Amino acid sequence: MAARDLATLERYKDRFGAGAAETKLVLLARLDRTRLRTPRQVERLHETLCFMRAYPGDAVVLAAVEHILERFADRADLRRLRNALADSGIAGAAIRFRFFWPSALWLAGRWPDHLILDRSDGDAEDAIARALPLLVTPPEAAALRELDLPGYAAIDRLRGRETDGAFLVRRVAAMPGDTFTREAFFDAIDASFELAPGKDTPARTHAKLAFAPVAFGDAPIRRGRPDLRAELVRPPRGVRRLSRIEGTRVVELGRAAMATRSRDIDGFAYGDARDAWLVDDGDGLAFTLNGVVPERRAVVPATYGVLTLRNGVPIAYLQVDLAGRSAALSYHAFASFRGGEVACTTARMLTMLHHVLGARSFTLDPYQLGKGNDDGIESGAWWFYYKLGFRPRAAAVRRVMRSELARLQANPRHRSRPATLRKLAEGHLVFDADPRHPVPLPPTARIGLRVADSLAARSDREDAARAAMRLTGVRSLAGWGPGERLAWRNWRPLILTLPRVSRWSASNRRALVRIVRAKGGVSETDFVRRLNAHSLLGRVLLGQR
């Protein structure tokens, strides 16, 4: 009976209209009281509930779904099967992952009693034994060296009432140096962690942004393929800059979305709550954006972490690295929602980037398409983006594409083999809002090598600082904030490589200085706007017109 009810609910989850809500409510009530037999059944129920929370149809169904999800960790079947459900991101089940430094630091700060080391990791134990003497007081270090204790035993001898995971993270956080040295030290240890379940520890079960727009309706889910250029013309309904408290919730929602799926991206890991935005696209679809803290910003691109929300529920994430008008995308639609409106929400996400950040060209690198990424091959990512309107620029990839299109025309049931998909994934896919004026890919390597050549030609690298100030007319950095000073330090060798910069007009050089200061300001949206308005800099630095 339970298995039949679960299968029926899965069929009805995306049905709306006459009788659908009533059927869902009956099934939800029965499954709330039912004990499922297998881990897979528990996971299927959880995924169906998450989908229905994002696409509820009406307020009554939403209330019933949220009632079950709020108590999901207390289900008898989940408690019995929690070990088999580890790493699923379901409330009540543990998460095991080699968390990188910013995520480990966040978890140790928020849930110190739940962060423990995975002691099955023997390599990490050896690394901990070598590192620990450098993290404690000299008398403790001397004792550790004399006793030659294994790593986990050494931590147990020193940690007191702290968990071993929180102790290790906090010792690294207290060591001398800056965030970069601490991160390098921690990541060299490469420890495996377990986040034990707690009342409010990260879980996909509870993932929802409380202040996101919500909409109900019985219209069918949009499964068609949108006209991307037509979508770009229709702007989002509204854009709101968030308060710092709201921004913190957005950043933490992004971090939790990664932790519960054994992922990590810089856009959330180094997220800046001061630079957070909510974009309302209408009908319950919304996007959050957050920038990264100034010390982690790239020199030229502006980086933003993005969540796609349906009725407040995260259904996809994105990191966008915007260099002028060119937006490099690292995008992933969460598996629970791939049966929904992925093509339509992807199109609206690109539209949001176009209107909010000024992007005119969107690029996907080979990894996103499947190069060294089996998930990209298995999901057919290349053809998904091709059907949206993305196209390759590399000649070799275009030849493979034409061959596959010919096979498809001869046999509509043809499907590209994995080996062919890997050939297609050898180059970028690009979508230009105006195909008559394609935006070139940012010449990142060329910029870096120009800087290296410029500095190598100088007998005194530090002279670059004085030369950049002379060229731009900056007499002093007095009154500049810490982020602005850092941006100036990063940009000054780059300024010296700009062609004929000494002959630029005074207004163009003043505008250049304002761009650099904006890079270190509170929000990188100001940097993006100023860079795109400086046509001369965009042309000589990025080749954009």
ZIPEPE-V444891 format. One record per residue. N is the residue number from 1. RES is the residue in one small letter. OMEGA is omega as a letter, one per 20 degrees, with the letter a starting at -180 (none if undefined). D_FIRST is the distance of its C-alpha to the first C-alpha in whole Angstrom. Layout:
<<N	RES	OMEGA	D_FIRST> <N	RES	OMEGA	D_FIRST>>
//
This chain:
<<1	m	a	0> <2	a	a	4> <3	a	r	6> <4	r	r	5> <5	d	a	6> <6	l	r	9> <7	a	r	10> <8	t	r	11> <9	l	r	12> <10	e	r	14> <11	r	a	16> <12	y	a	16> <13	k	a	18> <14	d	r	21> <15	r	a	21> <16	f	r	24> <17	g	a	25> <18	a	r	25> <19	g	a	21> <20	a	a	20> <21	a	a	20> <22	e	r	19> <23	t	r	15> <24	k	a	15> <25	l	r	16> <26	v	a	13> <27	l	r	11> <28	l	a	13> <29	a	a	13> <30	r	a	10> <31	l	r	10> <32	d	a	13> <33	r	a	12> <34	t	r	9> <35	r	r	11> <36	l	a	10> <37	r	a	11> <38	t	r	14> <39	p	a	17> <40	r	r	16> <41	q	r	13> <42	v	a	15> <43	e	r	17> <44	r	r	15> <45	l	a	14> <46	h	a	18> <47	e	r	19> <48	t	r	17> <49	l	r	18> <50	c	r	22> <51	f	a	22> <52	m	r	21> <53	r	r	24> <54	a	a	26> <55	y	a	25> <56	p	a	24> <57	g	r	25> <58	d	a	26> <59	a	a	27> <60	v	r	24> <61	v	r	22> <62	l	a	24> <63	a	r	24> <64	a	r	20> <65	v	a	20> <66	e	r	23> <67	h	r	22> <68	i	a	19> <69	l	a	21> <70	e	a	24> <71	r	a	22> <72	f	a	20> <73	a	a	22> <74	d	r	22> <75	r	a	18> <76	a	a	18> <77	d	r	16> <78	l	r	18> <79	r	r	21> <80	r	a	20> <81	l	a	20> <82	r	a	23> <83	n	r	25> <84	a	a	23> <85	l	r	23> <86	a	r	26> <87	d	r	28> <88	s	a	25> <89	g	r	27> <90	i	r	24> <91	a	a	25> <92	g	r	25> <93	a	a	26> <94	a	r	29> <95	i	r	31> <96	r	a	34> <97	f	r	36> <98	r	a	40> <99	f	r	41> <100	f	a	44> <101	w	a	47> <102	p	r	46> <103	s	r	42> <104	a	r	43> <105	l	r	46> <106	w	a	43> <107	l	r	41> <108	a	r	43> <109	g	a	45> <110	r	a	42> <111	w	a	39> <112	p	a	42> <113	d	a	40> <114	h	a	37> <115	l	a	39> <116	i	r	40> <117	l	r	41> <118	d	a	39> <119	r	r	41> <120	s	a	40> <121	d	a	42> <122	g	r	45> <123	d	r	47> <124	a	r	47> <125	e	r	48> <126	d	r	51> <127	a	r	52> <128	i	r	51> <129	a	r	54> <130	r	a	56> <131	a	a	55> <132	l	r	55> <133	p	r	59> <134	l	a	60> <135	l	a	57> <136	v	a	59> <137	t	r	62> <138	p	r	65> <139	p	r	65> <140	e	r	61> <141	a	r	62> <142	a	r	64> <143	a	a	62> <144	l	a	60> <145	r	a	62> <146	e	a	64> <147	l	r	61> <148	d	a	59> <149	l	r	55> <150	p	a	52> <151	g	a	51> <152	y	r	48> <153	a	r	50> <154	a	r	53> <155	i	a	50> <156	d	a	49> <157	r	a	53> <158	l	a	54> <159	r	a	50> <160	g	a	51> <161	r	r	48> <162	e	r	46> <163	t	a	44> <164	d	r	45> <165	g	r	43> <166	a	r	45> <167	f	a	48> <168	l	a	49> <169	v	a	48> <170	r	r	50> <171	r	r	53> <172	v	a	53> <173	a	a	53> <174	a	a	56> <175	m	r	58> <176	p	r	61> <177	g	r	61> <178	d	a	59> <179	t	a	55> <180	f	r	56> <181	t	r	57> <182	r	r	55> <183	e	r	52> <184	a	r	54> <185	f	a	54> <186	f	a	51> <187	d	r	49> <188	a	r	51> <189	i	r	50> <190	d	a	46> <191	a	r	44> <192	s	a	41> <193	f	r	39> <194	e	r	36> <195	l	a	35> <196	a	a	33> <197	p	r	30> <198	g	a	32> <199	k	a	31> <200	d	r	33> <201	t	a	33> <202	p	r	32> <203	a	r	28> <204	r	a	27> <205	t	a	25> <206	h	a	28> <207	a	r	30> <208	k	r	31> <209	l	a	35> <210	a	a	35> <211	f	r	38> <212	a	r	37> <213	p	r	37> <214	v	r	34> <215	a	r	33> <216	f	r	30> <217	g	a	30> <218	d	r	28> <219	a	r	30> <220	p	r	28> <221	i	a	29> <222	r	a	32> <223	r	a	31> <224	g	r	35> <225	r	a	37> <226	p	r	40> <227	d	a	44> <228	l	r	45> <229	r	r	48> <230	a	r	47> <231	e	a	45> <232	l	a	48> <233	v	a	50> <234	r	a	47> <235	p	r	48> <236	p	a	45> <237	r	a	45> <238	g	r	47> <239	v	a	47> <240	r	r	48> <241	r	a	49> <242	l	r	47> <243	s	a	49> <244	r	r	49> <245	i	r	46> <246	e	r	44> <247	g	r	45> <248	t	r	44> <249	r	r	40> <250	v	a	40> <251	v	a	42> <252	e	r	39> <253	l	r	36> <254	g	r	38> <255	r	r	38> <256	a	r	35> <257	a	r	33> <258	m	a	35> <259	a	a	35> <260	t	r	31> <261	r	r	31> <262	s	r	34> <263	r	r	37> <264	d	r	40> <265	i	a	42> <266	d	a	46> <267	g	r	45> <268	f	a	43> <269	a	a	44> <270	y	a	47> <271	g	a	46> <272	d	a	49> <273	a	r	48> <274	r	a	51> <275	d	a	50> <276	a	a	47> <277	w	r	46> <278	l	a	43> <279	v	r	43> <280	d	a	42> <281	d	r	41> <282	g	r	39> <283	d	r	36> <284	g	r	34> <285	l	a	36> <286	a	r	38> <287	f	r	40> <288	t	r	41> <289	l	r	44> <290	n	r	46> <291	g	r	49> <292	v	a	50> <293	v	a	52> <294	p	a	56> <295	e	r	57> <296	r	r	54> <297	r	r	55> <298	a	a	56> <299	v	a	59> <300	v	a	59> <301	p	r	55> <302	a	a	53> <303	t	r	50> <304	y	r	47> <305	g	a	43> <306	v	r	41> <307	l	r	37> <308	t	a	36> <309	l	r	34> <310	r	a	31> <311	n	r	31> <312	g	a	33> <313	v	r	30> <314	p	r	32> <315	i	r	30> <316	a	r	33> <317	y	a	37> <318	l	q	40> <319	q	r	43> <320	v	r	46> <321	d	a	50> <322	l	r	52> <323	a	a	56> <324	g	a	58> <325	r	a	56> <326	s	a	54> <327	a	r	50> <328	a	a	49> <329	l	r	45> <330	s	a	42> <331	y	r	39> <332	h	r	35> <333	a	a	32> <334	f	a	29> <335	a	a	27> <336	s	a	24> <337	f	a	26> <338	r	r	27> <339	g	a	25> <340	g	a	27> <341	e	a	31> <342	v	a	32> <343	a	a	35> <344	c	a	36> <345	t	r	36> <346	t	r	38> <347	a	r	41> <348	r	r	41> <349	m	r	41> <350	l	r	44> <351	t	r	45> <352	m	r	45> <353	l	r	47> <354	h	a	50> <355	h	a	50> <356	v	a	50> <357	l	r	52> <358	g	a	54> <359	a	r	52> <360	r	r	53> <361	s	a	52> <362	f	a	49> <363	t	r	48> <364	l	a	46> <365	d	a	47> <366	p	a	46> <367	y	a	44> <368	q	a	42> <369	l	r	42> <370	g	r	41> <371	k	a	44> <372	g	a	43> <373	n	a	40> <374	d	r	37> <375	d	r	35> <376	g	r	37> <377	i	a	37> <378	e	a	34> <379	s	a	33> <380	g	a	36> <381	a	a	38> <382	w	a	41> <383	w	r	40> <384	f	a	38> <385	y	r	41> <386	y	a	43> <387	k	r	41> <388	l	r	42> <389	g	r	46> <390	f	a	46> <391	r	r	49> <392	p	r	51> <393	r	a	54> <394	a	a	55> <395	a	a	57> <396	a	r	55> <397	v	r	51> <398	r	r	53> <399	r	r	54> <400	v	r	50> <401	m	a	49> <402	r	r	51> <403	s	r	50> <404	e	r	46> <405	l	r	47> <406	a	r	49> <407	r	a	46> <408	l	r	44> <409	q	r	46> <410	a	a	47> <411	n	a	43> <412	p	r	40> <413	r	a	38> <414	h	r	40> <415	r	a	38> <416	s	r	40> <417	r	r	40> <418	p	a	40> <419	a	r	43> <420	t	r	44> <421	l	r	42> <422	r	r	44> <423	k	r	47> <424	l	a	46> <425	a	a	46> <426	e	a	49> <427	g	r	50> <428	h	r	49> <429	l	a	48> <430	v	r	50> <431	f	r	49> <432	d	r	52> <433	a	r	52> <434	d	a	56> <435	p	r	56> <436	r	a	60> <437	h	a	60> <438	p	r	58> <439	v	a	58> <440	p	r	58> <441	l	a	56> <442	p	a	58> <443	p	a	60> <444	t	a	59> <445	a	a	61> <446	r	r	64> <447	i	a	64> <448	g	a	64> <449	l	r	66> <450	r	r	69> <451	v	a	69> <452	a	a	69> <453	d	r	72> <454	s	a	74> <455	l	a	73> <456	a	a	75> <457	a	a	78> <458	r	r	78> <459	s	a	80> <460	d	a	79> <461	r	a	75> <462	e	r	76> <463	d	r	78> <464	a	a	75> <465	a	a	74> <466	r	a	78> <467	a	a	78> <468	a	r	75> <469	m	r	76> <470	r	a	80> <471	l	a	78> <472	t	r	76> <473	g	r	78> <474	v	a	76> <475	r	a	79> <476	s	r	76> <477	l	r	73> <478	a	a	74> <479	g	r	71> <480	w	r	68> <481	g	r	65> <482	p	r	64> <483	g	r	61> <484	e	r	64> <485	r	r	66> <486	l	r	64> <487	a	r	63> <488	w	r	67> <489	r	a	67> <490	n	a	64> <491	w	a	66> <492	r	r	70> <493	p	r	70> <494	l	a	68> <495	i	a	70> <496	l	a	73> <497	t	a	72> <498	l	a	71> <499	p	r	74> <500	r	a	77> <501	v	a	76> <502	s	a	79> <503	r	r	80> <504	w	r	77> <505	s	r	78> <506	a	a	78> <507	s	r	75> <508	n	r	73> <509	r	r	74> <510	r	r	73> <511	a	r	70> <512	l	r	69> <513	v	r	70> <514	r	r	67> <515	i	a	65> <516	v	r	65> <517	r	r	65> <518	a	r	62> <519	k	r	60> <520	g	a	60> <521	g	a	60> <522	v	a	57> <523	s	r	55> <524	e	r	55> <525	t	r	54> <526	d	r	58> <527	f	a	59> <528	v	a	57> <529	r	a	59> <530	r	r	62> <531	l	a	62> <532	n	r	61> <533	a	a	64> <534	h	a	66> <535	s	a	67> <536	l	r	69> <537	l	r	67> <538	g	a	64> <539	r	a	66> <540	v	a	68> <541	l	a	65> <542	l	a	62> <543	g	a	64> <544	q	a	62> <545	r	none	64>>
//
